[in-house]
Amino acid sequence: MGLAVRYADIIPYTSVFLDCSFTDILHGLHESIRSAEQEDVRRELLQNLHHLFVTEKNPNPTIVCLAARTAFDLFLRVSEFPPGSEIIFTAINIPDMAKIARENGLKVVPCDLDLHTMGPKLDLLESLITCRTVAVLAAHLFGRWFDVKPVIQIAQKHNLKVIEDCAEGFCGLDRLGDPYSDLTLFSFGPIKFFTALGGGVAKVRDRSALEKMEELHDSYAIQSSEIYFQKLLKCAAIFLLLNIPLIIKPAMLLTDRLNIDHKSKVVNMLRGFPTDLLRRLRHRPPMALLALLLRRMRSVEEVPPGTYTANGQYIWDKLPDGVGKFGMSALANNFWLFPVLVEDPKVVSLELNRIGIDAYIGASQLNVVQPEFETFSSSASTLPVFDEDSTPLLAEEGAVKQEKVFLSPFPQTAKFFMDHVIYLPVNRMVSTEYLQKMSDGIAKVINCVAPSAFSFPPNSDSAFFSAKI
Ligand SMILES: Cc1ncc(COP(=O)(O)O)c(C=O)c1O
């Protein structure tokens, strides 16, 4: 027996959904069967995509890949940074991004988050730069766009490359990152907005870097359309479970009664490239994927303003004080996923689940980017080392200890964020009736479980964070 949720109480929306129509999936399936690879058709699809992504605001040319990760890997491969070079990352990302950097011989140095902007802490960023630093990867997390200009200025001062990771930020062809970023990444994987159930688009500032990336990319085999076809079939099944309230409601009741963790099952089904990451990433997208991506991008202009933000803003404005808000000074917010911070995520999500709200802690793969570490075993080390509180560790004289020590400060705020986050089932599809019910349910649970105002860590401005926007 699960939580004994009452059928009438179930709010039939989930914290992740597929942002496409069933017809889009059918279109992709049709293209996968229909289209044998044809060089001229592929070229035309790519040209059409390039035209859409090359805009007046950001005229940098593009490369269309199997995933944003493929483009990141290509960029690092052609950049040929000396082994042991350092790349500074905003301290939250999916583990694959740091893995790719490491596979390319780089050391990853996390820069902690500024919760006001959701970008990197700028003063810290500058202090993390060493003679080995070659690049900064700044991610716009959860669709919050921070002002990347100061990051670019710092990077230019130290002759570093800037990678602007907009994988979670796509909100139309009018906001395509800063033209001074060396590499700008967009993702159209299954749970991204305007998904093509795969695909990544990168904008590259330097023409010669782009040419090298294209040359290397052209040497990759094209992913077989069967693989994409199978992925689309899987996504068609997932679509029914995540996007159709008439199915979600009885399915949630059933999985509750059978005590099945439906959330982790579905989220695991959505994971791409679970093993053998680089080998799988190093393929070109099949033509069917390009065709679906083009179809999705052409639909962008048909979406009325506010479609993606209205429901999110409604719930956000009504969140009780026991919920921690962040990203208040972001330049834009497309409400990708709906993370909020709570004192005790396990208790809150359980209580929300009990009243039929499908809150989930593990809705995304995002996690803290860990600093490089060493096993510290003698007093003779001359390396500056830090523990998890970012306190520099001094070796005790004569001590022979085996301890894991980090080679750069541990990103405390990012850890705090990930330790307190839950994802609420708020998205553009929630009906007005259920939106009100959800808002009331959240307030009821939070006011009962966490009646006092959410407290931010001491190094952040809690007065600002608890203020309502
Ligand atoms: C912040 C961030 N960066 C990069 C990626 C990678 O995107 P893709 O799946 O297209 O490789 C993701 C995808 O989840 C992401 O969330």
The ligand as a MOL file (V3000), in Angstrom:
LIG
                    3D

  0  0  0     0  0            999 V3000
M  V30 BEGIN CTAB
M  V30 COUNTS 16 16 0 0 0
M  V30 BEGIN ATOM
M  V30 1 C 22.6880 22.8040 -17.7650 0
M  V30 2 C 22.7710 21.7540 -18.8370 0
M  V30 3 N 23.8420 21.7570 -19.6420 0
M  V30 4 C 23.9790 20.8730 -20.6380 0
M  V30 5 C 23.0120 19.9020 -20.8640 0
M  V30 6 C 23.2280 18.8960 -21.9680 0
M  V30 7 O 22.2630 18.9780 -22.9800 0
M  V30 8 P 22.1290 17.7510 -23.9930 0
M  V30 9 O 21.2790 16.7280 -23.3410 0
M  V30 10 O 21.4840 18.3330 -25.2150 0
M  V30 11 O 23.4940 17.2550 -24.2700 0
M  V30 12 C 21.8810 19.8560 -20.0590 0
M  V30 13 C 20.8600 18.8300 -20.3000 0
M  V30 14 O 20.2030 18.3050 -19.4630 0
M  V30 15 C 21.7540 20.8020 -19.0080 0
M  V30 16 O 20.6890 20.7950 -18.1980 0
M  V30 END ATOM
M  V30 BEGIN BOND
M  V30 1 1 1 2
M  V30 2 1 2 3
M  V30 3 2 2 15
M  V30 4 2 3 4
M  V30 5 1 4 5
M  V30 6 1 5 6
M  V30 7 2 5 12
M  V30 8 1 6 7
M  V30 9 1 7 8
M  V30 10 2 8 9
M  V30 11 1 8 10
M  V30 12 1 8 11
M  V30 13 1 12 13
M  V30 14 1 12 15
M  V30 15 2 13 14
M  V30 16 1 15 16
M  V30 END BOND
M  V30 END CTAB
M  END
